[in-house]
Amino acid sequence: MNQDILFADLQTWDSERKAVCFPAQQAGALIRCWVSLAWLENQAGSPLADEAAILTAFAEYRFDLEEMAESLIEEEAFNATGEIEVG
């Protein structure tokens, strides 16, 4: 694990984007990382009906998501708005 990339224990559900945002920090820069509801539902194996269920699923897969986001940050695989999209 790269200690230059830190993840806060924060996550927010964005109902318009249908994704969970979880921030990372690298060299003082804040990087917004996203995971889609579709990815979380695929991992959970069932639909996630509300925000509480979505955030619970996110917590279950947090470690894996942070590792994937870290790899994408290291590869500089940012989207057009400078964010990381995992799954």
C-alpha positions as YAML, in Angstrom:
chain: A
units: angstrom
residues:
- id: 1
  name: MET
  ca: [0.00, 0.00, 0.00]
- id: 2
  name: ASN
  ca: [1.32, 3.39, -1.00]
- id: 3
  name: GLN
  ca: [1.56, 5.57, 2.10]
- id: 4
  name: ASP
  ca: [1.62, 8.70, -0.06]
- id: 5
  name: ILE
  ca: [-2.07, 8.13, -0.79]
- id: 6
  name: LEU
  ca: [-4.40, 8.44, 2.18]
- id: 7
  name: PHE
  ca: [-8.10, 7.67, 2.37]
- id: 8
  name: ALA
  ca: [-10.35, 9.42, 4.85]
- id: 9
  name: ASP
  ca: [-13.02, 7.40, 6.60]
- id: 10
  name: LEU
  ca: [-15.68, 9.36, 4.73]
- id: 11
  name: GLN
  ca: [-18.15, 8.40, 2.07]
- id: 12
  name: THR
  ca: [-21.22, 10.06, 0.62]
- id: 13
  name: TRP
  ca: [-24.01, 8.78, -1.58]
- id: 14
  name: ASP
  ca: [-24.78, 10.89, -4.67]
- id: 15
  name: SER
  ca: [-28.28, 9.97, -5.82]
- id: 16
  name: GLU
  ca: [-28.01, 11.93, -9.08]
- id: 17
  name: ARG
  ca: [-24.79, 10.19, -10.08]
- id: 18
  name: LYS
  ca: [-25.88, 6.87, -8.54]
- id: 19
  name: ALA
  ca: [-22.45, 6.45, -6.99]
- id: 20
  name: VAL
  ca: [-20.61, 6.67, -3.69]
- id: 21
  name: CYS
  ca: [-17.85, 9.25, -3.36]
- id: 22
  name: PHE
  ca: [-14.88, 8.50, -1.13]
- id: 23
  name: PRO
  ca: [-12.02, 11.01, -0.96]
- id: 24
  name: ALA
  ca: [-8.32, 10.30, -1.20]
- id: 25
  name: GLN
  ca: [-5.41, 12.62, -0.57]
- id: 26
  name: GLN
  ca: [-2.08, 12.56, -2.36]
- id: 27
  name: ALA
  ca: [0.63, 15.17, -1.73]
- id: 28
  name: GLY
  ca: [-1.96, 17.46, -0.20]
- id: 29
  name: ALA
  ca: [-4.32, 17.23, -3.18]
- id: 30
  name: LEU
  ca: [-7.87, 16.01, -2.62]
- id: 31
  name: ILE
  ca: [-8.95, 13.38, -5.14]
- id: 32
  name: ARG
  ca: [-12.59, 12.43, -5.40]
- id: 33
  name: CYS
  ca: [-13.00, 8.70, -5.99]
- id: 34
  name: TRP
  ca: [-16.28, 7.15, -7.09]
- id: 35
  name: VAL
  ca: [-17.80, 3.68, -7.14]
- id: 36
  name: SER
  ca: [-21.05, 3.09, -8.98]
- id: 37
  name: LEU
  ca: [-24.20, 1.64, -7.49]
- id: 38
  name: ALA
  ca: [-24.11, -0.99, -10.25]
- id: 39
  name: TRP
  ca: [-20.67, -2.20, -9.09]
- id: 40
  name: LEU
  ca: [-21.80, -2.37, -5.45]
- id: 41
  name: GLU
  ca: [-24.97, -4.25, -6.39]
- id: 42
  name: ASN
  ca: [-22.97, -6.67, -8.53]
- id: 43
  name: GLN
  ca: [-20.63, -7.41, -5.63]
- id: 44
  name: ALA
  ca: [-23.52, -7.72, -3.16]
- id: 45
  name: GLY
  ca: [-25.41, -9.99, -5.54]
- id: 46
  name: SER
  ca: [-28.69, -8.13, -5.07]
- id: 47
  name: PRO
  ca: [-30.29, -4.70, -5.47]
- id: 48
  name: LEU
  ca: [-29.50, -2.15, -2.77]
- id: 49
  name: ALA
  ca: [-32.77, -0.43, -1.92]
- id: 50
  name: ASP
  ca: [-31.73, 2.65, 0.04]
- id: 51
  name: GLU
  ca: [-28.81, 4.83, 1.09]
- id: 52
  name: ALA
  ca: [-28.19, 2.84, 4.29]
- id: 53
  name: ALA
  ca: [-27.89, -0.43, 2.33]
- id: 54
  name: ILE
  ca: [-25.64, 1.22, -0.25]
- id: 55
  name: LEU
  ca: [-23.27, 2.63, 2.38]
- id: 56
  name: THR
  ca: [-23.24, -0.70, 4.23]
- id: 57
  name: ALA
  ca: [-22.21, -2.45, 1.01]
- id: 58
  name: PHE
  ca: [-19.57, 0.22, 0.43]
- id: 59
  name: ALA
  ca: [-18.16, -0.40, 3.92]
- id: 60
  name: GLU
  ca: [-18.00, -4.13, 3.21]
- id: 61
  name: TYR
  ca: [-15.88, -3.59, 0.08]
- id: 62
  name: ARG
  ca: [-14.00, -0.47, 1.25]
- id: 63
  name: PHE
  ca: [-10.57, -2.13, 1.48]
- id: 64
  name: ASP
  ca: [-10.79, -3.52, -2.06]
- id: 65
  name: LEU
  ca: [-12.13, -0.23, -3.42]
- id: 66
  name: GLU
  ca: [-9.31, 1.74, -1.80]
- id: 67
  name: GLU
  ca: [-6.73, -0.63, -3.31]
- id: 68
  name: MET
  ca: [-8.30, -0.27, -6.77]
- id: 69
  name: ALA
  ca: [-8.50, 3.51, -6.43]
- id: 70
  name: GLU
  ca: [-4.89, 3.65, -5.25]
- id: 71
  name: SER
  ca: [-3.76, 1.73, -8.34]
- id: 72
  name: LEU
  ca: [-5.74, 4.04, -10.62]
- id: 73
  name: ILE
  ca: [-4.27, 7.12, -8.91]
- id: 74
  name: GLU
  ca: [-0.74, 5.74, -9.33]
- id: 75
  name: GLU
  ca: [-1.51, 5.09, -13.02]
- id: 76
  name: GLU
  ca: [-2.89, 8.65, -13.28]
- id: 77
  name: ALA
  ca: [-6.14, 7.21, -14.69]
- id: 78
  name: PHE
  ca: [-8.19, 10.32, -13.94]
- id: 79
  name: ASN
  ca: [-11.40, 11.10, -15.78]
- id: 80
  name: ALA
  ca: [-11.95, 14.41, -17.61]
- id: 81
  name: THR
  ca: [-12.81, 16.19, -14.35]
- id: 82
  name: GLY
  ca: [-9.77, 14.89, -12.46]
- id: 83
  name: GLU
  ca: [-11.61, 12.21, -10.52]
- id: 84
  name: ILE
  ca: [-11.09, 8.46, -10.17]
- id: 85
  name: GLU
  ca: [-13.88, 6.08, -11.16]
- id: 86
  name: VAL
  ca: [-13.70, 2.59, -9.70]
- id: 87
  name: GLY
  ca: [-16.15, 0.06, -11.08]
...
